Every structure is written in structure tokens, then in C-alpha cells.
């Protein structure tokens, strides 16, 4: 599949950049407002030296006063001028929500998100012609509505996922809880007494609370025969990273934008050997080509 654009053409100016000595409390509110999952960390010369994500913040048990330096991960990035197909393959390999773009001196130039890539794929007709059940991750990792936030956090970190379908005692889908839900409440709300949640006065009480109190409901989901085109449209419309795939209200799997991108990369791998075999078979005859 021939796609000639460079990833730079989809990238944007980073809406927020972190410095190593900043405190997380300075950044989390802005991350929530801008709906960012990942922040590039730069030095005084704007060279990329790390990245900070919700996942690493949770894994390291960081608080609002924690400095970025102590929770940032080694940086991953795309070189300016990287082709679209190669960039998508990198997104899939890294399971990335967003990737910084740097120049030859590792200076931060821009950032490209998974949503930027999916929007382009949808616009250009690059979304694979498959059904949701052919791309979803299955069996799904789910959680019961009366289980704790602490267990939801543990399941997501252990499984390397960012959202869990929530089911009732009949195993029917009733909601979704995401890593973003947990981080935003844990670090932006846990110390404030909001109407309806006055009983939550500490991190321990929040983590012990049942998932039903904080899940998103009604859940956004798709049925098994939904096309990937429709899946991508829904993900972009609601600005979510993934959603459950159901049949008769029971969860069959979970699909994310990354699953769609993975199927695209697989289609490239399948096409290339076929083209090579055809070329070998017909030799240099331009008419047969």
C-alpha cells in the first residue's frame, strides 16, 4: 500500500511540555484539561530527555509533589521525515498513545497522536475492511461492578491496558473504567470534597471504593460485526482509546485504535511478499507486470 506522506504532516505543536524539575501537581490539571496521555520532557535546549504518562505515574505511586525527573521514562521518538507506514509500525510496536518527533539533534519539533493517525487513515480509506470481531483483543479482561478501584488499577497495570469493561453479576456490560478515570480522581480530586463524594477523604478510601461509583455509564460499545471504519469513527467522536465489543450485552472482547493500526501494519506485511513473488515470476517483462 503506497502512502507517500511523512509523519510530520500529521503532527502538531505539543500543547504541553514538561521540564524535569517540574512537579506533577503543576501538570496534571493541564493534562486533564487538554486530554493528554503523554508529555514529552525536554531540557533547557529543548532536547527530548524523557516522557511522562499516566501509566508511569500510577506504577510509581507518585504524588502531586513528585518531580517529573523521578517518574519520567526513557524517551521514544520518531525522526523528522519518517514515512507514514514506518511510523504506524512504530506506534504498534511501542503501544504508544502519542510519539514525539525530533530532529537530528533530538530537539523536540512536534508530537503526533494515535488519533491523528486514525483520522488520516479514515480520511484516506486506509482503515482495513474488517469487522470488529476480527481485530478485537479477546478474551477480554473485565471487572465486576462491586470490585474495588484498587483491583481495577492492578488489572490494568498487570495487563498493560488502559480500560476495563465493567460487568454485573449476570456478566452483562454496565460500564467502563479507565486508567484516566483513576489518575484524574486520585491526583486531582482525592483531596477535594465534591458533592456526592464527601465520604472519600483519603487515597485508601478511594482505592477501596467499588468500581460502580466511578465507572463511565452508559458504556460506549460496538457489536461484533461493526466495521472497523465505524469503530474508528466512534473512537474519534467520543475521544476514547477503545471500547468493548459485545453480543447480547456480554463482552466478547475489547477493541482499541491500536488494534486497528495493527491490522493495517499486518496488511502491509502480507502485500509486500506477494509483490516480490509476482516480480520474481514474471522477470523483467513490463507487459506482464
C-alpha positions, 0 to 999 in steps of 0.5 A: 500500500503506497502512502507517500506522506511523512509523519510530520504532516500529521503532527502538531505543536505539543500543547504541553511540555514538561521540564524535569524539575517540574512537579506533577501537581503543576501538570496534571490539571493541564493534562486533564484539561487538554486530554493528554496521555503523554508529555514529552520532557525536554531540557533547557535546549529543548532536547527530548530527555524523557516522557511522562504518562499516566501509566508511569505515574500510577506504577510509581505511586507518585504524588502531586509533589513528585518531580517529573525527573523521578517518574519520567521514562526513557524517551521514544521518538520518531525522526523528522521525515519518517514515512507514514507506514514506518511510523504506524509500525512504530506506534504498534510496536511501542503501544504508544498513545502519542510519539514525539518527533525530533530532529537530528539533534533530538530537539523536540519539533512536534508530537503526533497522536494515535488519533491523528493517525486514525483520522488520516487513515479514515480520511484516506480509506486506509482503515482495513475492511474488517469487522470488529470481531476480527481485530478485537483483543479477546478474551477480554479482561473485565471487572465486576461492578462491586470490585474495588478501584484498587483491583481495577488499577492492578488489572490494568497495570498487570495487563498493560491496558488502559480500560476495563469493561465493567460487568454485573453479576449476570456478566452483562456490560454496565460500564467502563473504567479507565486508567484516566478515570483513576489518575484524574480522581486520585491526583486531582480530586482525592483531596477535594470534597465534591458533592456526592463524594464527601465520604472519600477523604483519603487515597485508601478510601478511594482505592477501596471504593467499588468500581460502580461509583466511578465507572463511565455509564452508559458504556460506549460499545460496538457489536461484533460485526461493526466495521472497523471504519465505524469503530474508528469513527466512534473512537474519534467522536467520543475521544476514547482509546477503545471500547468493548465489543459485545453480543447480547450485552456480554463482552466478547472482547475489547477493541482499541485504535491500536488494534486497528493500526495493527491490522493495517501494519499486518496488511502491509506485511502480507502485500509486500511478499506477494509483490516480490513473488509476482516480480520474481515470476514474471522477470523483467517483462513490463507487459506482464507486470 
